[in-house]
Amino acid sequence: MTETGPAVTGRRADGSAGDADYGRIGQGYAAYRQPEPAIAALIEAALGPAGSILNVGAGAGSYEPRGRAVTAVEPSASMRGQRPAELSAAIDATAEALPFADRSFDAGMATFTVHQWRDLEAGLREMRRVTRGPVVILSCDPQLVQDFWLNDYAPEVLATEARRYPSLAHLGAELGGSVEIKAVPIPLACRDGFNEAYYGRPECLLDAGARAACSAWSFVGEDENAASLDRLRRDLESGAWDARHGALRRQPHYAGSLSLLVARP
């Protein structure tokens, strides 16, 4: 094992290292992507008693456990600038080239980020290299992404998501050890504004800021996105959406593609 990982090139102007340009779309990210307490509790439990934690692709720090020694890595300056004052500053680095010695941390975590890494396998190897204990990843199952009702309105957005998310089995195989994968129930009033978080609040997706905080929309052309929104808006105004999906407005949780993977050595 090496003491630090290999160099990675190809970063964008604000440092974004994956396929999404957070210098362009990430300015209001923290306002829409707040940590959801129920999801945070699952992550905290998966991390176990770890005292030192590495958060890779940390973004604005939504799910970083408070009261523990967390080291955050985030290549995008736009995202680093949105971290709350009570969190430590994030290190400007990428998953594929973590600047830490082997086995530096009790645990590692990565939330809503692995689908954006330039070299997924290298990033996972780096996380395992620098972590003594569990690696916890919050991601989505690409086989379930297009089951969401939004596929009726914005199919290319969800097709983009399904292409980008790596299979959970692949993540587990790369990390090795004992792997546990569990579905994460999404509460109706979920504070974290990813697409499925609005399962019972479809009007929220008419908000341009909400869509900007879900990077898949940025990979689809403006005309196609406008047509998708027109279809959704018309169905909301006519009552057609509620005729098909209205029960979701009262459903306390939604079991979609959101998943938590825990790989223990």
Secondary structure, DSSP 8 states (H G I E B T S, - for coil): --SS--------TT---SSS-HHHH-TTHHHHB---HHHHHHHHHHHTT-SEEEEET-TT-TT--TTSEEEEE---HHHHTTS-TTS---B---GGG--S-TT-BSEEEEES-GGG-SSHHHHHHHHHHHBSS-EEEEEE-TTTGGGSGGGGT-HHHHHHHHHHS--HHHHHHHH-SEEEEEE--EETT-SB-SGGGGTT-GGGGGSHHHHHTSGGGGGS-HHHHHHHHHHHHHHHHHTHHHHHHGGGGG-SEE--SEEEEEEE-
